[in-house]
Amino acid sequence: MTHGIRTLGRNKSEKQLSATSRSFATQKTRYPDSPLGDYAGIFQHGLFNTLDTIKGELDIGVVGRGAGALGVMMFLAELADKNPELALNVYNFYYDPTVEKGDASYDEKFGRIYSHNGRGKNEENIYREIGCMRFPSIATCTWNMANKAFPEDIDQPLSVFPNPGDVASQFCWRDIDFKYDNSGSPNPDYALVNEFVVNVIQSLSEDVRSNDGNNWGAFGSSLGNAPLLYSLVDVERLGINPGQWNAQLFQELLIPGGGPYSALPEGALFHEGNIITALEYAEINYANSPEISKPEAFSQSIKLAWEKYVSDHDIALNVLIESTIRTIVEADQDRYPQSISYYLELFGRYGFGSGGFRPLNAVSFLEIARLLVWNYADEYLLPNATGDSTTGNCDLGIRLMALITRSRLNYIPKPSCEVLLLGALEDGESSNLLYYKDHTSPDKRIEHQIVDSAFICTAHHSAQEVFEPFSANAVIPKGTTLNKLDGAELADDIHLPFSGFKNPEYSIINALKSVHMMRSGKYFSSISQKAWQDLAPTVNGEQIKQIVHDSDCAATYILDGVDSKNVLLSYVWGDEGSNGGYHFMAEGQAQPGLSDDSGEIIARLRKSVDRVDDSNEQWWFASLIADENLDGNNGYAYNWSMDQARGGFKLDYPKEHHLVSLLYDNYRLQDSTVAYKVYFAGCSYSHLGGWLEGAFMTAINSVAGFAKQQYGEDCLTKPGLSLFPKQ
């Protein structure tokens, strides 16, 4: 088979027929973290009931202002709006002073949702998205939040993000260079690469390990059961390999087809050769179907299957891939004459036709399986983007914040401060103390705020810093050097907020230290429509909009702007960014992450992609990003790997899954007798990781846990109670 893994069968007539925020929000997708959790139902019916017993006044601390914090405050607002006898004072601490001091957005910064105003040649505003840009169609929580923010646009068609194969694309690696779109490519290199990748996947599915006679090939079972684990689709009911994990159909599962909203052949349950992207709505919602007599039991079986799957397949991706490629290459050296390292690097660069997993490192196979499912769900820009991804994304945060401030919450922002410590006094009766540095005061003095409950809604590195003083101590006693905070001496003993739990304190702190977020360095700019039209090659009449390249400029995306093309260059990725990205920074650059002085970076990127030698003319992309084509050469560089206050996307190493699960489930650890009520919400605390979905999910979890602890389970609606399954 030599067809494109990501492109076969994807023609324009088969594109999703209803790619709108409303249609995606109504999917009842479920997740391995909590397959019983009915997140779509929570948005449809609400999280909270109205009760006479919900009254009084509470002070709440919310640390952060990204998607997790916005989600927490949105659902706290629902609780307050439905219970008018309750007064909630919400103190919102904006954690990140580095970005606060930088000219890095317009009006507000919302974690990964913010933009930079680069200014054009004539001083006009040019906003560039610095955070999340693309959102998978199965991100139920994200699309529901988008519906709240953009109610006027919920039925407007969404713009597809220019992923490889979704638009005209180019793949450049060593001596391989081919162009392709969603109909494939006649280039022999294209056929060679796809044949090789298919062979790797076949080998991975041919009984890498077995269980009770069933085929548990790692890639086969992960992808074959992705609909089962993510959307509760019964493989046996589909008539495929009855009674077995669907390992044999790995190849067809990887081939995107019509999408979940395309018309199916009469009597068919799925498009031939495709399951992941061509599920009918009834199949996606199968767990709630009347044909299932006990959907809770069925969902519980999925939970158990996921736990077993985690146990069986929590293995390093590079180990699995390298051993498989070694077997293939050594068995057929005529077809694969290059070294094993050559093919290992090729597979890591090309991936599954999705842009690659560069580098192929010790990330767990489990995480790649999750990433694949999301990638093949198709990814879109938010509503109201109209091809310009920048302002639409930042508008999401601004609009959600406007809804929060119009609610019954007493919203009290702390806009320029740095949270330094969260603890509790020794008597066990006092509430939590949030110590923070006030950047608005001349001496940046240390202050504190007493809160009844605290929600930590930051990237895990920032959360770790808040709890760092406790890493080796349960108590910081007064009168000791430990009891000093930025030069200020605390007046009391400060206790670890988790000391009331059954020995999870060090586990939670270790989890905060161990969660592995992949980040990248990016360069944002804009080019004129004319420059792109003059230089970009065409594939089947469409000009190139996506490039995967073997230089430091690993992936490039060209998005449609209003009057120009927005260009995003991702120049380092993952561990490369953490360890090797520094050479792109201008010498003496003061602020990690932020860079208005991007001239040196783009100069080095040009050199990296400029394929000039005695036999090769200059590559077109190096010409495209030349000085004369950039809009005033006012590009903006952002190094996510160095600025670790803002998340990324989670790709755990093997054996780290249980630590993430501990953070995801922290809301279930709360007990009514515990005086220290601390909850986490963030993208890195969910199996889904990254994007915004994990942040919104854990925001719902944490607010539900807070309310259940405070007011009992009667305060939760039926969908809300689904987060607390009966054991």
GIRA-V885061 format. One record per backbone hydrogen bond with DSSP energy under -1.0 kcal/mol. CO is the residue of the C=O (numbers start at 0). NH is the residue of the N-H. E is the energy in kcal/mol with one decimal. If there is no record, write none. Layout:
co=[CO	CO]
nh=[NH	NH]
e=[E	E]
This chain:
co=[3	6	8	10	11	17	18	19	20	21	33	36	37	38	39	40	41	46	50	52	55	57	58	58	59	60	61	62	65	66	67	68	69	70	71	72	73	74	75	76	77	82	84	86	87	88	89	90	91	92	94	95	96	101	105	109	111	113	115	119	123	125	127	134	135	137	138	139	140	141	142	143	144	145	149	152	153	158	160	162	162	167	167	168	169	170	172	175	177	179	180	183	186	187	188	189	190	191	192	193	194	195	196	197	198	199	200	204	208	210	213	216	217	218	219	220	224	225	226	226	229	233	234	235	240	244	246	248	249	251	258	264	270	279	280	282	284	285	288	293	294	295	296	297	298	299	300	301	302	303	304	305	306	307	308	312	314	315	316	317	318	319	320	321	322	323	324	325	326	327	331	338	339	340	341	342	343	344	345	346	347	349	358	360	362	363	364	365	366	367	368	369	370	371	373	374	377	378	379	381	384	388	389	390	393	394	395	396	397	398	399	400	401	403	408	409	411	413	415	417	420	422	423	424	431	432	433	434	434	435	436	440	444	446	448	450	452	453	454	455	458	459	460	461	462	463	466	467	473	475	479	482	484	487	493	494	495	497	500	503	504	505	506	507	508	509	510	515	517	518	519	520	520	521	522	523	524	525	526	527	528	529	530	531	536	538	541	544	545	546	547	551	553	554	555	556	558	563	564	565	566	567	568	569	571	572	573	574	575	580	581	585	591	592	594	595	597	598	599	600	601	602	603	604	605	608	609	615	618	619	620	622	625	625	629	635	637	638	641	648	651	652	655	656	657	658	659	660	662	664	670	676	678	681	682	691	692	693	694	695	696	697	698	699	700	701	702	703	704	705	706	707	711	712	714	716	719	720]
nh=[7	9	10	13	14	19	157	23	24	25	36	38	41	42	43	44	45	716	53	54	86	88	451	452	90	454	92	456	69	70	71	72	73	74	75	76	77	78	79	80	81	85	55	57	409	59	411	61	413	63	96	99	100	103	107	112	131	129	127	122	119	117	115	379	138	139	142	143	144	145	146	147	148	149	152	155	21	380	162	165	166	544	545	179	547	177	175	172	170	168	183	180	190	191	192	193	194	195	196	197	198	199	200	201	202	203	204	206	215	213	210	220	221	222	223	224	228	229	230	232	29	237	239	238	243	246	249	252	253	254	261	267	273	283	284	285	287	288	291	297	298	299	300	301	302	303	304	305	306	307	308	309	310	311	312	314	364	319	320	321	322	323	324	325	326	327	328	329	330	331	335	342	343	344	345	346	347	348	349	350	356	352	360	317	316	367	368	369	370	371	372	373	374	375	376	377	136	160	134	384	387	392	393	394	397	398	399	400	401	402	403	404	405	406	410	89	91	93	438	436	434	432	494	427	450	422	448	419	420	446	417	443	437	435	433	431	60	678	62	680	462	463	464	465	466	467	469	470	495	493	482	489	487	484	475	423	498	500	502	507	508	509	510	511	512	513	514	650	648	573	639	570	571	637	568	635	566	630	564	531	532	533	534	535	543	541	538	557	169	555	171	553	548	569	546	567	565	560	526	558	524	556	522	554	520	575	577	578	579	583	584	588	593	638	636	597	601	602	603	604	605	606	607	608	609	610	611	612	622	623	624	625	628	629	631	523	521	642	643	517	363	655	659	660	661	662	663	664	665	667	673	453	455	684	685	695	696	697	698	699	700	701	702	703	704	705	706	707	708	709	710	711	714	715	48	720	722	723]
e=[-2.4	-2.0	-1.1	-1.9	-1.3	-2.0	-2.8	-2.1	-2.0	-1.4	-1.8	-1.3	-1.7	-1.9	-1.9	-3.3	-1.8	-1.7	-1.1	-1.2	-3.1	-2.9	-3.0	-1.2	-3.4	-3.1	-2.5	-2.7	-2.7	-2.6	-2.4	-2.6	-2.2	-2.0	-2.2	-2.0	-1.4	-1.9	-2.2	-2.9	-2.2	-2.2	-1.7	-2.4	-2.7	-3.5	-3.2	-2.9	-3.1	-3.4	-1.1	-1.5	-1.9	-1.8	-2.7	-2.7	-1.4	-2.5	-2.4	-1.9	-2.5	-3.0	-2.6	-2.2	-1.8	-1.9	-2.2	-1.9	-2.4	-2.3	-2.0	-1.6	-1.9	-3.1	-1.9	-1.6	-2.5	-2.8	-2.6	-1.5	-1.1	-3.0	-1.2	-2.4	-2.7	-2.0	-3.1	-2.9	-2.8	-3.6	-2.0	-1.3	-1.6	-2.4	-2.8	-2.4	-2.4	-2.4	-2.5	-2.5	-2.3	-2.2	-2.3	-2.8	-2.5	-2.3	-1.3	-1.4	-1.1	-2.2	-1.6	-3.7	-1.9	-2.5	-3.1	-1.6	-3.5	-2.9	-2.3	-1.1	-1.7	-1.3	-1.5	-1.6	-2.5	-2.4	-1.3	-2.4	-1.4	-1.2	-1.8	-2.5	-1.9	-2.4	-2.3	-1.7	-1.6	-1.8	-1.9	-2.1	-2.8	-2.4	-1.9	-1.5	-2.2	-2.3	-2.4	-2.7	-2.2	-2.2	-2.5	-2.8	-2.0	-2.4	-2.1	-2.1	-3.7	-1.8	-2.8	-2.5	-1.9	-1.6	-3.0	-2.5	-1.6	-2.0	-2.8	-2.3	-1.3	-1.1	-1.9	-1.6	-2.4	-2.4	-2.1	-2.5	-2.1	-2.1	-2.9	-2.9	-2.2	-1.8	-1.5	-1.4	-3.5	-1.3	-2.3	-1.7	-2.6	-2.6	-1.7	-1.8	-2.6	-2.7	-1.1	-1.3	-2.2	-2.4	-2.1	-1.3	-2.9	-1.1	-1.7	-2.3	-2.0	-2.9	-2.3	-2.5	-1.8	-1.9	-2.1	-2.5	-1.2	-1.2	-1.2	-2.2	-2.0	-1.9	-2.1	-2.5	-2.7	-3.5	-3.6	-1.2	-2.6	-2.0	-1.9	-2.9	-1.5	-3.0	-1.6	-1.5	-2.4	-2.9	-2.6	-1.4	-2.6	-2.4	-2.9	-2.1	-2.1	-2.4	-1.7	-1.5	-1.5	-1.0	-2.1	-2.3	-2.7	-2.2	-1.1	-2.5	-2.3	-3.3	-3.1	-1.2	-1.9	-2.0	-1.8	-2.9	-2.0	-2.8	-2.5	-2.3	-1.6	-1.7	-2.1	-2.4	-1.7	-3.4	-2.1	-2.1	-1.1	-2.8	-2.8	-2.9	-2.6	-2.2	-3.0	-1.8	-2.7	-2.6	-1.6	-2.6	-2.4	-2.1	-3.4	-2.5	-1.9	-2.4	-2.9	-1.7	-2.6	-2.9	-2.1	-2.6	-2.4	-1.9	-2.4	-3.1	-2.1	-2.3	-2.7	-1.4	-1.7	-1.6	-1.8	-2.6	-2.7	-1.7	-1.8	-2.0	-1.3	-1.8	-1.4	-1.5	-2.5	-1.9	-2.0	-2.3	-2.6	-1.9	-2.0	-2.0	-1.2	-1.1	-1.8	-1.3	-1.2	-2.0	-1.8	-1.5	-1.6	-1.4	-1.8	-3.1	-2.9	-1.8	-1.1	-3.0	-3.1	-1.6	-1.8	-2.4	-1.8	-1.8	-2.9	-2.5	-1.0	-1.8	-2.1	-2.6	-3.2	-1.5	-1.0	-2.3	-2.7	-2.4	-1.7	-2.1	-2.4	-2.6	-2.2	-2.4	-2.6	-2.4	-2.5	-2.5	-2.0	-2.1	-3.3	-1.6	-1.5	-1.7	-2.9	-2.5	-1.5	-2.0]
